[in-house]
Amino acid sequence: MESEMKQKITIRNFKGAHGFSDDFYLICEFLIRINNQRVITPHYLWARWVWQYCSCMDAEILSHIGMVQDCGKLVGLAVCSENEKRIYFCVDEEYCEVKSNLIDYVLEKSRCHHEIKIVIPNGDLELQQAAADRRFIPTNERMSTMKINTVDYDNILPEGCSVMCSEDVDFGQINYCHAIRKCIENICHQKGTKEHFIEKEVRKELLNQNIIMRIMVASPTGEYVSSCVIWHLPGSDYAYAEPLMLLDNRGTKLCRAAVMEGIGYCFKRGVKNVFVISKQQFYRNIGFCPVQNETLWIYHK
């Protein structure tokens, strides 16, 4: 039976360009399913896929996505990060044997590249061995995934500030979009990004309003000054925080207020853990703890 199952396994590339294609939804469903009972890929949850797909993934990145299927069922994924061209792996626990196939796929798709970068969780000995067997070398560069347990608490806001959440009936959606646009304009100005990217980001914010919570801290004058986005699928017991924005220069207390208020809303929705992809000391200072560390491995031709 096992050999018969393995004969049906195939690996292919992502189909379709930008837009919500069948493969886009197939990957969403896969990442939700394998983390349903227990979060096994905290470094790459469904929310990270949606966030990166909607904002940063170009045609070249999409063409390098590898999808392992068993009779149409997605069981393994190799997906490239949005800007640094790093490959992340997500595998159904019942199909650990496909990890080596995914690395072979990455080598084949990237055969014209002088350097190939993959990210491997430090505890995944099978994937580490498969990479070592193919002459990948671990580097000193580390990534970190952290989480915090949700609690019900009274947030301490900076004097005169207030908090609003998109779940509140009086949430100012129009003012929020203006605040986000202001922040994105600042980022684009710093990076020299064209205006059409700004419009794309604003549209993306509006598109995802059914699956994310937006928490905003407002100044005494009513102007939004910091923002945190919490991605949560109703019915699941985990959430993902991304991104955190500081809309003015009043310091990290405003960011802390936005994050902690978001955690409080998660508690009310039945969420047990909130994950964030970061090594910043800021998150450790407010109660996040590392749950998984990853290492960058490099293949040189």
Secondary structure as the mmCIF struct_conf table of DSSP 4:
data_model
#
loop_
_struct_conf.conf_type_id
_struct_conf.id
_struct_conf.beg_label_comp_id
_struct_conf.beg_label_asym_id
_struct_conf.beg_label_seq_id
_struct_conf.end_label_comp_id
_struct_conf.end_label_asym_id
_struct_conf.end_label_seq_id
HELX_RH_AL_P HELX_RH_AL_P1 GLU A 2 GLN A 7
TURN_TY1_P TURN_TY1_P1 LYS A 8 LYS A 8
STRN STRN1 ILE A 9 ASN A 13
BEND BEND1 GLY A 16 GLY A 19
HELX_RH_AL_P HELX_RH_AL_P2 ASP A 22 ILE A 34
TURN_TY1_P TURN_TY1_P2 ASN A 35 ASN A 35
BEND BEND2 ASN A 36 ARG A 38
BEND BEND3 ILE A 40 ILE A 40
TURN_TY1_P TURN_TY1_P3 PRO A 42 HIS A 43
BEND BEND4 TYR A 44 TYR A 44
HELX_RH_AL_P HELX_RH_AL_P3 TRP A 46 SER A 55
TURN_TY1_P TURN_TY1_P4 CYS A 56 CYS A 56
HELX_RH_AL_P HELX_RH_AL_P4 ALA A 59 SER A 63
TURN_TY1_P TURN_TY1_P5 HIS A 64 HIS A 64
STRN STRN2 GLY A 66 ASP A 70
TURN_TY1_P TURN_TY1_P6 CYS A 71 GLY A 72
STRN STRN3 LYS A 73 CYS A 80
BEND BEND5 GLU A 82 GLU A 84
STRN STRN4 ARG A 86 VAL A 91
HELX_RH_3T_P HELX_RH_3T_P1 GLU A 93 VAL A 98
HELX_RH_AL_P HELX_RH_AL_P5 LYS A 99 LYS A 109
TURN_TY1_P TURN_TY1_P7 SER A 110 CYS A 112
BEND BEND6 HIS A 114 HIS A 114
STRN STRN5 GLU A 115 PRO A 121
TURN_TY1_P TURN_TY1_P8 ASN A 122 GLY A 123
HELX_RH_AL_P HELX_RH_AL_P6 LEU A 125 ASP A 133
TURN_TY1_P TURN_TY1_P9 ARG A 134 ARG A 135
STRN STRN6 ILE A 137 ASN A 149
HELX_LH_PP_P HELX_LH_PP_P1 LEU A 157 PRO A 158
TURN_TY1_P TURN_TY1_P10 GLU A 159 GLY A 160
STRN STRN7 SER A 162 CYS A 165
TURN_TY1_P TURN_TY1_P11 SER A 166 GLU A 167
BEND BEND7 ASP A 168 ASP A 168
TURN_TY1_P TURN_TY1_P12 VAL A 169 ASP A 170
HELX_RH_AL_P HELX_RH_AL_P7 GLN A 173 LYS A 191
TURN_TY1_P TURN_TY1_P13 GLY A 192 GLY A 192
HELX_RH_AL_P HELX_RH_AL_P8 GLU A 195 LEU A 207
TURN_TY1_P TURN_TY1_P14 ASN A 208 ILE A 211
STRN STRN8 ILE A 212 ALA A 218
TURN_TY1_P TURN_TY1_P15 PRO A 220 THR A 221
BEND BEND8 GLY A 222 GLY A 222
STRN STRN9 TYR A 224 TRP A 231
TURN_TY1_P TURN_TY1_P16 PRO A 234 GLY A 235
BEND BEND9 ASP A 237 ASP A 237
STRN STRN10 TYR A 238 LEU A 246
BEND BEND10 ASP A 248 ARG A 250
HELX_RH_AL_P HELX_RH_AL_P9 THR A 252 LYS A 268
TURN_TY1_P TURN_TY1_P17 ARG A 269 GLY A 270
STRN STRN11 ASN A 273 ILE A 277
HELX_RH_AL_P HELX_RH_AL_P10 GLN A 281 ASN A 285
TURN_TY1_P TURN_TY1_P18 ILE A 286 GLY A 287
STRN STRN12 CYS A 289 HIS A 300
#
